[in-house]
Amino acid sequence: MLVVKTITIILGLAFLLFGYFIYFHKKYNLINGFNADYKAGRKDEKYAKIVGLIELILGIVLLIIGIILILFV
């Protein structure tokens, strides 16, 4: 169970940081292939903001789950 708690916390932090940097600091180069697709016109900034928001929310959820696992299990 210790492995599950550790993996959940680490994944939560990773998603939270990536989502934060993409959504708030506009580091779109963290998204695989975004710069090439942006230059080709296949993707726009709205797509990058959605990806950043999804990663940010997923990171928060995973961190909360990890904390609940640590406290109650």
C-alpha positions in Angstrom: 0.0 0.0 0.0 3.0 2.3 0.6 3.9 2.0 -3.1 0.3 3.1 -4.2 0.4 6.1 -1.8 3.8 7.2 -3.1 2.9 6.8 -6.8 -0.3 8.7 -6.3 1.4 11.6 -4.6 4.2 11.7 -7.1 1.8 11.6 -10.1 -0.4 14.3 -8.4 2.6 16.6 -8.0 3.8 16.0 -11.6 0.4 16.7 -13.1 -0.1 19.7 -10.9 3.2 21.2 -11.9 2.8 20.5 -15.6 -0.8 21.9 -15.5 0.3 25.0 -13.6 3.1 25.7 -16.0 1.0 25.1 -19.1 -2.1 26.9 -17.9 -0.7 29.9 -16.0 2.8 30.4 -17.5 1.9 29.5 -21.1 4.8 27.0 -21.4 3.2 25.3 -24.4 6.4 23.5 -25.3 5.6 21.0 -22.4 2.8 19.6 -24.7 4.2 17.0 -27.1 4.3 18.3 -30.6 2.3 21.4 -29.9 4.8 23.9 -31.5 4.8 22.0 -34.8 1.0 21.6 -34.8 0.5 25.3 -33.8 2.7 26.4 -36.7 0.9 24.1 -39.1 -2.5 25.5 -37.9 -3.8 22.2 -36.5 -3.9 23.4 -32.9 -4.4 26.7 -31.2 -3.9 28.3 -27.7 -7.4 27.3 -26.7 -6.4 23.6 -27.0 -3.2 24.2 -24.9 -5.3 26.0 -22.2 -7.7 23.1 -22.0 -4.9 20.6 -21.8 -3.3 22.6 -19.0 -6.5 22.9 -17.1 -7.2 19.2 -17.4 -3.7 18.3 -16.1 -4.1 20.9 -13.3 -7.4 19.4 -12.1 -6.1 15.9 -12.4 -3.1 16.8 -10.3 -5.3 18.3 -7.6 -7.5 15.2 -7.5 -4.6 12.8 -7.4 -3.0 14.8 -4.6 -6.2 14.8 -2.6 -6.6 11.1 -3.1 -3.0 10.5 -2.0 -3.5 12.6 1.2 -6.7 10.7 2.0 -4.9 7.4 1.5 -2.1 8.5 3.8 -4.5 9.7 6.5 -7.1 7.0 6.5 -5.5 3.8 5.2 
